[in-house]
Amino acid sequence: MRFTFGVALAAAAMAVGAGTVQAQNAKSKVIDTESLVIKPIEATTNFAGKTLNFVSRVTSETIDNNALIRTVNNLFGNTKKNAPTQGGLSPLPDPSTYPSTYYKSPIQPAMPKYQTLPNRR
């Protein structure tokens, strides 16, 4: 009971202490978004690109030349295997023996006799 009375007393004190609040005269201003955008400079972007390229090249060479990593890759890495082939004749028939490959389409488009070009002015 004391706790709720204390909370109610604190809320009443805050309400009395706050008083009335006046609204400020706010004016609407248009924000110029062009001035907030920093245009990239070509030299800066070239420098960043070359730096990233150099760092990645040095890092990859260091990793490739590390003996421990090469050993782990040799032990646990997958080696490429050639696809298995089987000698002899195929049990499937030759595709040229199917008559459907020789059927002509009944749809024969005709070449246009003339062509209209749009007017360019």
ABEGO torsion letter per residue (X at the ends): XAAAAAAAAAAAAAAAAAEBBBBBBBBBBBBBAAAABBBBBAAAAAAAAAAAAAAAAAAAAAAAABAAAAAAAAAABBBBBBBBBBBEBBABBBAAABAAAABBBABBBBBBABBBBBBBX
